[in-house]
Amino acid sequence: MIHNFRDYLKENKNTGYFAFGRFNPPTTGHGKLMESISSLAKGNDYKVFASQSQDAKKNPLDYQAKIKFMRKMFPKHARNIILDTSIKTFLDATVYMYKQGYKNIVMVAGSDRIKEFTTFLNKYNGVKSRHGLYEFDSIKVISAGNRDPDAEGVKGMSASKQRANAKDNDFSTFSQGLPKGVSDSLAKELFNAVRKGMNLNENKIFAKHITLDPISEVREKYVQGNLFNVGDEVRITETKENALITYCGANYLILETTEGKRRKWLTDVEPLTNIVEDFYMKELTQKIKLARRLSNKKRKLK
């Protein structure tokens, strides 16, 4: 029991925070996970561990490459990202934390895996098994957010979506799933590393994904301020989502949607005014066609 502030500090110092994931490949979602664990630790120690599984379908990056990319993509947390070939599972990571001298541990994970990790960590507490032995005074598993960034699925940014982007050779969308601080060269290196791990050819031509034709009519209108401005409502062409422009970049827009902020190229969106005009034009065309059909029927009856 904690009786005073000194005891609180001692108890806090004896608590280690950690996360374990596949990170294959690392994404903005994993960045949020690291920010979450750093915030929860409140200045105390925290560690981030990555699995060593490798296969062409779900784990294209090998362990060494994955750690390298993670440390470059998340430099703020680089020292806390552990490289240790003996750690292959989250139970191995737990034993590592015990050997570091922590009396209590807090595992930070996606909300959909809280129950699973809680069950296993408590089941083996004080039990010597293949992974070794750990014995903590307390074990907690808390949520880093609404979703595990390693989970399969299509909602939100995930490693599975990034693998799909790499498979489709879609660097433009792939780059949008990376933290803002990631350089263009690092993004390309990661993109090709994922493709190589999936037994696909490396991509050497990126210009069509990241630049616009300088004589593009869309580009010219945008530069002149006659196309998009902050506060305008637009529609994302691919998903048909309505969005609000919050920032105008050189050749891209930052959009606010119901799912959060998105970064889109100029050619990926269209003004709502155009959509409305198109709708009425289609409606008018349909009415004209219907009127012609009725007119032809009347002629035949005569």
Helices and strands as residue ranges (DSSP letters): H 5-13, E 15-21, H 28-41, E 46-50, H 63-73, G 75-80, H 90-99, E 104-109, G 111-113, H 114-123, E 138-143, H 159-167, H 171-176, H 184-197, H 207-210, H 217-223, E 233-236, E 241-248, E 252-257, E 260-265, G 266-268, E 269-271, H 272-301
